[in-house]
Amino acid sequence: MSITRKHSNQRMSQIVIHGETVYLAGQVADDPGADIGEQTRQVLQKIDALLAEAGADNSKILSAQIWLASIEHFAQMNEIWDAWVPQGHAPARACIEARLASPELLVEIGIVAARL
C-alpha cells in the first residue's frame, strides 16, 4: 500500500495519506496574537483545507488530539469546535493542557480521518 506525503520538508509532512486514512500534522493559528476563539477558527479552517486536499472532510474525522496552552480555554475552544463538527460525526478526541511551540499559541489540533 502506498504512502503519499504532501507539503513536506525535512522535519514533517502536513498531510500523510496511507490507504484510506489521512493523517494531519498538528495545526496552529496563522495569527498567534488572536484570542482562543479566533485561533481555534483559524486552525479549523486550515484543517478543512487540508482534509479537502486529501479527499476527506470534517464528517470523516476518526480521531482528534487537541492541545491547549491553558485548560482555562477549554470552554471557549469547545464552543467553536462543537459548531464545526457535523451533528452525529463526533470523533474520538483527547484534549490536554500543554506547553506549545510558541508562547503566543493557544491551541494546536492534530487529526486522523478517513478518505471519502
C-alpha positions in Angstrom: 0.0 0.0 0.0 1.4 3.4 -1.0 2.1 6.4 1.3 1.5 9.9 -0.1 3.1 12.9 1.7 2.1 16.4 0.9 3.6 19.8 2.0 6.7 18.1 3.3 10.0 19.3 4.5 12.9 17.6 6.2 11.0 17.6 9.5 7.4 16.8 8.7 4.6 16.5 6.3 1.3 18.4 6.7 -0.6 15.5 5.2 0.2 11.8 5.0 -2.2 9.5 3.2 -1.9 5.8 3.8 -4.6 3.7 2.1 -7.9 5.3 3.0 -6.6 7.1 6.2 -5.5 10.7 6.3 -3.1 12.0 9.0 -2.7 15.7 9.5 0.2 17.3 11.4 -0.8 19.4 14.4 -2.2 22.7 13.1 -1.8 26.1 14.8 -3.2 29.5 14.0 -1.6 31.8 11.5 -2.2 34.8 13.8 -0.7 33.8 17.2 -1.8 37.2 18.6 -5.5 36.3 18.3 -7.7 35.1 21.2 -8.6 31.5 21.7 -11.8 31.7 19.7 -10.1 33.2 16.6 -7.1 30.9 16.9 -9.5 27.9 17.1 -11.4 29.1 14.0 -8.1 29.6 12.1 -6.9 26.1 13.0 -10.2 24.5 11.9 -10.1 26.4 8.6 -6.6 25.0 8.0 -7.9 21.5 8.8 -10.8 21.9 6.4 -8.5 22.9 3.6 -6.0 20.1 4.3 -8.8 17.5 4.6 -10.3 18.6 1.3 -6.9 18.4 -0.4 -6.6 14.8 0.9 -10.1 13.8 -0.2 -11.8 14.0 3.2 -13.9 16.4 5.3 -14.7 17.0 8.9 -17.5 14.4 8.8 -14.8 11.7 8.3 -12.6 12.6 11.3 -11.8 9.5 13.3 -9.6 11.0 16.0 -8.6 14.4 17.2 -5.8 15.4 19.6 -6.2 19.0 21.0 -3.5 20.7 22.9 -4.4 23.9 24.9 -1.8 26.3 26.3 -4.2 26.7 29.2 -7.1 24.4 30.2 -8.9 27.7 31.1 -9.6 28.0 27.3 -11.4 24.6 27.2 -15.0 26.0 27.2 -14.2 28.7 24.6 -12.4 26.3 22.3 -15.3 23.7 22.7 -17.8 26.4 21.6 -16.1 26.8 18.3 -15.3 23.1 18.0 -18.9 22.0 18.7 -20.3 24.3 16.0 -17.7 22.9 13.5 -18.2 19.2 14.0 -21.2 17.9 12.0 -24.1 16.6 14.1 -23.6 12.8 14.6 -20.0 12.8 13.5 -18.1 13.5 16.7 -14.6 11.8 16.5 -12.7 10.1 19.3 -11.0 13.0 21.0 -8.4 13.9 23.6 -7.8 17.4 24.9 -4.9 18.3 27.3 -3.1 21.3 28.6 0.4 21.5 27.2 3.2 24.0 26.5 3.1 24.7 22.8 5.9 25.6 20.4 5.5 29.3 20.9 4.1 31.1 24.0 1.6 33.1 21.8 0.0 29.9 20.5 -3.1 28.9 22.5 -4.3 25.8 20.6 -3.0 23.1 18.4 -5.1 20.3 16.8 -4.0 17.0 15.1 -6.4 14.9 13.1 -6.7 11.4 11.7 -9.5 11.0 9.2 -10.9 8.5 6.7 -11.0 9.5 3.0 -14.3 9.9 1.2 
